[in-house]
């Protein structure tokens, strides 16, 4: 189906919004009246610019407070409407959105509403324009889609139909099954928006918290199924009022928006992109650094050994058990210290995973490689992290490890067994986009969002995992955009004995993040430990959590550049990340951060 997006969903000038929509691959746009009024371009110039970009203008909006009002008010409304229709004629737009009245002058009279909408449609028809009537969830007398349809049906005019908006329908808890009773040709337009489930005023909810499909809690696939079964064959259009989106760059937001529609169409059987190829493990984590000594010293203290060197690039392979870390000192290294730049994901079908990613608009990364280097498919995540699809040491498939030449090294102590999880702090405006990306592109399951207290605000966190927990990625966003430059990432390594691993790390010269004594006093009140066990936790800064499935013990190294490491011991079926302890850890990190 054709896809469209309302200009109100994107930031910037009207021309910036049009360009972003076109580059993301949308077929059309809804032009929000305020965007046109603020533009230096006349309607004919906007029409020409839109056509040059390959876009159609699918809707002009909104027209308000036109129906079920006193006659003198209606006469003023018709004068406004005539002007709008003249503008639309110049724009080349053939459908106008009319919202149910919120005017205090409006009366509860469906017969009057139908008659006035019929007169409006008569006028619109003279200009070759259709009127799409929409029930606002906070409409004064008309607030449900079935009520709006009854008025449209009573008016019985060929230029009058209804506009269905998923937010207005689902936010009120209306049953969308009744949509199937509306003739498809009378559904003039469909607007889609998701939203987190919240208990708040519906107007404020709508104006500030809408999001793209798959980023909230609404069943948009179910609603779209009802709409298509009714016979609707018009565009799928996004109308999303969101404070974050309207401050973020229009280009990436438009790509995120279109990806959400591609996924929604897949869920409803309207499109068939390549199947997701769910990763089965973490092949490596790649650190980029301008100075190899601090991070190498830290890895060595953790028990890693430098086992190989890339044959043509300044990249070292450090390994312990099945945990692999690449340390890259190439020219792209940032000056602000070590950063987690790339993740290698074990894939049953690397080429298939890349095809899926590309079909969902993930940027495919060009890769400079020597003649003998293994071909590696890679895409960029929304935060810029490079994701490589790997087949490590599997017969019949090229392996990235073949690009490395062994170096002399000591015995692997195997205190750490593998990568337990990776934690990626997202740019403040890309948190929802990142969750949708990792779910839709990689096929990982998204868990519920968690809010974590920080001394300077709230962190939001959401984990994405595969079914057996061999791939776990914790996505988070800091309290404010001002934290962008200090975004820390971390790698968590699994161990069977965190106390021993922490002691060996410290004996090797490593520095663990110290935790306040108050935490352990509270821990002793909440759980029963032997004196020896609690003393070890105090000494080593080990944090503890427990749920109905198991136990979790973990501790942290100090930060190098923008990266730190975590040692974790999972016992039983514990599947979380110690969120209960995050406020303490964040406070401890703030206490040792330079400038605090």
Secondary structure, 3 states (H helix, E strand, C coil): CCEEEEHHHCCCCHHHHHHHHHHHCCCEEEEEHHHHHCCCCCHHHHHHHHHHCCCEEEEEEEECCCCCCCHHHHHHHHHHHHHHHHHHHHHCCCEEEEECCCCCCCCCCHHHHHHHHHHHHHHHHHCCCEEEEECCCCCCCCCCHHHHHHHHHHHCCCCEEEEEEHHHHHHCCCCHHHHHHCCHHHEEEEEECEECCCCCCHHHHHHHHEECCCCCCCCHHHHHHHHHHCCCCCCEEECCCECCCCCCCHHHHHHHHHHHHHHHHHHCCCCCCCCCCCCCEEEEEEEECCCHHHHHHHHHHHCCEEEEEECCCCEEEEEECCEEEEEECCCCCCCCCCEEEEEEEECCCHHHHHHHHHHCCCCECCCCCCCCCCCCEEEECCCCCEEEEECCCCCCCCCHHHHEEECCCCCCCCCCCEEEEEEEEECCCCHHHHHHHHHHCCCCEECCCEEEEECCEEEEEEEEECCCCCCEEEEEECCCHHHHHHCCEEEEEECCCHHHHHHHHHHCCCCECCCCHHHHHHHHHHCCCCHHHHHHHHHHCCEEEECCCEEEEEEEECCECCEEEEEEEEEECCCCCCHHHHHHHHHHHHHHCCCC
